[in-house]
Amino acid sequence: MPVFNPVPNFKFQVFLINAKPRGAPLLPQSLGEVANSALSLGIGLGVGALFGSFSEVNGLTAQVETEEYREGGRNVGPYKFMKWGKYPNVSLKRGVTFNTDIWDWYYQVLNGSKAPLRKHGIIILNDRGGGITNNASGLQIPILDRLPEAVWFFSNGLPEKLDGPPLKGNGNEIAIEGLEIAHEGLIRVGPALIPGVGEVLTSVGF
């Protein structure tokens, strides 16, 4: 097995993309669906897409709720059965600027005449930097500034909570605002989204 060095947690990007109307799958079933979301991001920059310099992301957590069945005579412990997935809110923080896009989204969802506008989220963690250079030509021309090391995708998000900064007359900290997004599923994009590959990797111990 190759050895991969972990990456620092400070080089990341956050993109929020308009979700399709109700009826779309809660989570992407294939890499193709993730690619379609990425394509819609590229087409729709500035049209319903939110992206910016968030300073902190929390809540990249996926859980499975289980229930117990206690069988008479089996004293070693109860059986455990899976019920459904659980996903805490994703929390985003950033410094306060003139940009009001997350508040505009909240107002639109709360007061809009149309159905609440949900958004899918893509969070990309990049490598240490340096990019790829064109070694074959000897020109050392950067091709990519940063490479993605990990990508998370959450679906059908709604702005559940907004936090403005605490204001103090005697303070000198950066003003930080926060957004909590309630959503319907979170995955880390990987080979398991290729049909059949996840089962093979699990069977061989990956």
C-alpha positions in Angstrom: 0.0 0.0 0.0 1.3 3.5 -0.8 1.9 5.9 2.1 0.0 9.2 1.9 0.9 12.1 4.0 -2.0 14.0 5.6 -2.6 17.5 4.5 -3.1 20.7 6.7 -6.7 21.8 7.4 -6.4 25.4 6.3 -6.5 25.3 2.5 -10.1 24.7 1.6 -12.9 26.0 -0.5 -16.7 26.0 0.0 -19.3 26.1 -2.8 -23.1 26.2 -2.4 -25.1 25.3 -5.5 -28.8 25.5 -6.2 -30.4 22.1 -5.8 -33.0 20.7 -8.1 -36.7 20.7 -7.0 -37.9 18.0 -4.5 -37.6 14.5 -5.8 -33.8 14.5 -6.4 -31.9 11.8 -4.6 -30.8 12.7 -1.1 -27.3 11.7 -1.9 -25.5 11.2 -5.2 -25.5 7.6 -6.3 -22.5 7.9 -8.6 -19.6 10.1 -9.4 -21.6 11.3 -12.4 -24.1 13.1 -10.2 -21.3 14.8 -8.3 -19.8 15.8 -11.7 -23.1 17.2 -12.7 -23.2 19.3 -9.6 -19.7 20.5 -10.3 -20.7 21.4 -13.9 -23.7 23.4 -12.6 -21.3 25.3 -10.4 -19.1 26.1 -13.4 -22.1 27.2 -15.5 -23.9 29.1 -12.7 -21.2 31.1 -11.1 -22.8 34.3 -9.8 -26.3 32.8 -10.6 -27.5 31.2 -7.4 -24.1 29.9 -6.4 -22.5 31.0 -3.2 -18.8 30.8 -2.8 -16.3 32.7 -0.7 -13.5 32.7 1.8 -14.9 30.9 4.8 -12.4 30.7 7.6 -13.9 27.7 9.4 -16.0 24.6 8.5 -17.4 22.3 11.2 -19.9 19.5 11.1 -18.5 17.2 8.4 -20.0 14.3 10.3 -22.0 11.3 9.2 -23.6 8.9 11.7 -25.8 5.8 11.6 -28.6 5.5 14.1 -29.0 2.0 15.4 -31.6 0.1 17.5 -31.2 -2.8 19.8 -32.9 -6.2 19.9 -32.5 -8.2 23.1 -33.0 -11.9 22.5 -34.0 -14.0 25.4 -31.1 -16.3 26.6 -28.5 -14.3 24.7 -26.7 -12.7 27.6 -23.5 -11.5 25.9 -25.3 -8.4 24.6 -28.1 -7.2 22.3 -28.1 -7.4 18.5 -27.6 -4.1 16.7 -29.5 -3.1 13.6 -29.1 0.0 11.4 -32.1 2.4 11.1 -31.0 5.4 9.1 -28.2 7.9 8.6 -27.9 11.0 10.9 -26.2 14.2 9.8 -25.5 17.2 12.1 -25.6 20.7 10.7 -22.7 22.0 8.7 -21.4 25.2 10.3 -19.5 27.9 8.3 -17.7 30.9 9.6 -16.2 33.9 7.9 -15.1 37.5 8.5 -17.8 40.1 8.1 -17.5 42.1 4.9 -19.9 44.0 2.6 -21.0 40.7 1.1 -24.5 39.7 2.3 -25.1 36.6 0.2 -25.8 34.1 3.1 -28.2 36.6 4.7 -29.9 37.1 1.3 -30.3 33.3 1.0 -31.9 33.2 4.5 -34.3 36.0 3.6 -35.3 34.3 0.4 -36.0 31.0 2.1 -37.9 32.6 5.0 -39.9 35.1 3.0 -39.8 34.1 -0.6 -43.0 33.4 -2.5 -41.5 30.3 -4.2 -40.6 27.0 -2.6 -37.6 27.2 -0.3 -34.4 27.3 -2.3 -32.2 24.5 -1.2 -28.5 24.2 -2.0 -26.0 21.4 -2.4 -22.6 22.0 -0.9 -19.2 21.0 -2.1 -16.2 21.4 0.3 -12.8 20.9 -1.2 -9.6 20.4 0.9 -6.5 21.1 -1.1 -2.9 19.9 -0.8 0.0 22.0 0.6 0.4 23.9 -2.7 3.2 24.1 -5.2 1.0 22.6 -8.0 2.2 20.4 -10.9 5.0 21.6 -13.2 5.5 20.6 -16.8 8.7 18.6 -16.2 8.6 17.0 -19.6 9.2 20.3 -21.4 11.7 21.6 -18.8 9.8 24.9 -18.7 8.5 24.3 -15.1 5.2 26.0 -16.0 2.6 25.6 -13.3 -0.4 23.7 -14.5 -2.4 23.6 -11.3 -1.8 25.8 -8.3 -3.4 23.4 -5.8 -4.7 19.9 -6.1 -7.8 18.6 -4.2 -7.0 16.0 -1.6 -10.5 15.5 -0.3 -14.0 16.5 -1.4 -17.2 16.4 0.7 -20.7 16.7 -0.7 -23.9 17.5 1.2 -27.4 17.7 -0.3 -30.5 19.8 0.0 -29.2 22.3 2.5 -31.3 25.0 4.2 -30.0 27.9 6.3 -31.2 27.0 9.8 -29.3 29.6 11.8 -27.3 32.8 11.2 -25.0 34.3 13.8 -23.8 37.9 13.6 -20.6 38.9 15.4 -20.5 40.0 19.0 -19.8 43.7 19.1 -17.6 45.2 21.8 -16.6 48.8 22.1 -13.3 47.9 23.7 -12.6 44.9 21.5 -10.2 44.5 18.5 -11.0 41.1 17.2 -12.0 40.4 13.6 -15.8 40.4 13.3 -17.0 36.8 12.5 -20.4 35.8 11.2 -21.6 32.2 11.1 -24.1 30.1 9.1 -25.5 26.7 10.1 -26.9 24.6 7.3 -29.4 21.8 7.9 -29.0 19.2 5.2 -30.1 15.7 4.2 -26.9 13.8 3.7 -23.1 14.0 3.6 -20.5 11.9 1.9 -16.8 12.1 1.2 -16.4 11.6 -2.6 -14.5 8.5 -3.4 -14.3 5.2 -5.3 -17.4 3.8 -3.6 -19.5 6.1 -5.8 -18.4 4.1 -8.9 -21.0 1.3 -9.3 -19.6 -2.0 -8.0 -16.2 -0.6 -6.9 -17.2 0.1 -3.3 -18.3 -3.6 -2.8 -15.0 -4.8 -4.3 -12.8 -2.5 -2.1 -14.7 -3.6 1.0 -14.4 -7.3 0.2 -10.6 -7.0 -0.1 -10.2 -5.1 3.1 -9.9 -1.4 2.0 
